[in-house]
């Protein structure tokens, strides 16, 4: 059974490629809670410049799992302020934005 109301929010696996010494990356998977984009919202956001688009997309990130941790390994609670701190890093922002588009399209997550 398909219930439309249940399709508005989802926890989606997101792979963040963390830069490492020597020019490599380390893949780390986290779970991000998204409020899904409608087709109309996605079209509107794609028409914006990068800064405007990012600020609109941030409104669709509503949580994350306990794999988002601080330097001591303790889970970082989700807040708008903590999200904005993470988004200062392009490699994190890119992964979170890609995850939102994949989740909103229903594209299978790549593990």
C-alpha positions as CSV (number, residue, x, y, z in Angstrom):
1,X,0.0,0.0,0.0
2,X,1.3,3.4,-0.9
3,X,0.5,6.3,1.5
4,X,1.4,9.7,0.2
5,X,1.9,11.3,3.6
6,X,4.6,8.7,4.5
7,X,6.7,9.8,1.5
8,X,7.5,13.3,2.7
9,X,10.5,12.5,4.9
10,X,13.2,9.8,4.8
11,X,16.6,8.8,6.4
12,X,19.0,8.4,3.5
13,X,22.5,6.9,3.5
14,X,25.0,9.5,2.3
15,X,28.7,8.8,1.5
16,X,31.0,11.6,2.4
17,X,34.5,11.4,0.8
18,X,36.9,12.8,3.4
19,X,40.2,14.1,2.0
20,X,43.3,12.3,3.3
21,X,47.0,13.0,3.1
22,X,48.5,11.9,-0.1
23,X,45.6,13.0,-2.3
24,X,43.2,10.2,-1.4
25,X,39.8,10.1,0.2
26,X,38.2,7.9,2.8
27,X,34.5,7.1,2.3
28,X,32.3,7.5,5.4
29,X,28.6,6.8,5.4
30,X,26.2,8.8,7.5
31,X,22.4,8.8,7.6
32,X,20.8,12.2,6.8
33,X,17.1,12.9,7.4
34,X,15.6,14.7,4.5
35,X,12.2,16.4,3.8
36,X,11.9,15.4,0.2
37,X,11.8,17.8,-2.7
38,X,8.8,17.9,-5.0
39,X,9.5,18.1,-8.8
40,X,8.5,21.8,-8.7
41,X,10.9,22.6,-5.8
42,X,13.8,20.8,-7.6
43,X,13.2,22.8,-10.8
44,X,13.1,26.1,-8.8
45,X,16.3,25.3,-6.9
46,X,18.2,24.3,-10.1
47,X,17.4,27.7,-11.5
48,X,19.2,29.5,-8.6
49,X,22.9,30.3,-8.2
50,X,24.9,28.0,-5.9
51,X,24.6,30.1,-2.7
52,X,20.9,30.6,-3.1
53,X,20.3,26.9,-3.9
54,X,22.3,25.8,-0.9
55,X,20.3,28.0,1.5
56,X,17.0,26.6,0.1
57,X,18.3,23.0,0.3
58,X,19.3,23.4,3.9
59,X,15.7,23.7,4.8
60,X,15.2,20.1,3.6
61,X,17.8,18.6,5.9
62,X,15.9,17.8,9.2
63,X,18.3,15.5,11.1
64,X,21.0,12.9,11.0
65,X,22.0,9.7,12.7
66,X,24.6,9.1,15.4
67,X,27.4,8.5,12.9
68,X,27.9,12.3,12.8
69,X,30.4,12.6,15.6
70,X,32.9,15.1,17.1
71,X,36.6,14.7,17.5
72,X,36.1,12.7,20.7
73,X,33.8,10.2,18.8
74,X,30.6,11.5,20.6
75,X,27.5,12.0,18.5
76,X,26.8,15.6,17.5
77,X,23.2,16.6,18.0
78,X,21.4,17.9,14.9
79,X,20.7,21.6,14.9
80,X,20.6,24.2,12.2
81,X,23.8,25.7,13.6
82,X,25.7,22.4,13.5
83,X,24.4,21.7,9.9
84,X,25.7,25.1,8.8
85,X,29.1,24.3,10.4
86,X,29.3,21.1,8.4
87,X,28.2,22.8,5.2
88,X,31.2,25.1,5.4
89,X,33.2,22.2,3.9
90,X,32.5,21.7,0.2
91,X,33.1,18.0,0.2
92,X,30.4,17.6,2.9
93,X,27.9,20.0,1.3
94,X,28.3,18.3,-2.0
95,X,27.5,14.8,-0.5
96,X,24.5,16.1,1.4
97,X,23.0,17.9,-1.6
98,X,23.6,14.9,-3.8
99,X,21.8,12.7,-1.2
100,X,18.8,15.0,-1.2
101,X,18.4,14.8,-5.0
102,X,18.9,11.0,-5.0
103,X,16.3,10.5,-2.2
104,X,13.8,12.9,-3.8
105,X,14.1,11.0,-7.2
106,X,13.9,7.7,-5.5
107,X,17.2,6.7,-6.9
108,X,18.7,3.7,-5.1
109,X,21.5,4.6,-2.6
110,X,25.0,3.4,-3.6
111,X,26.7,1.5,-0.8
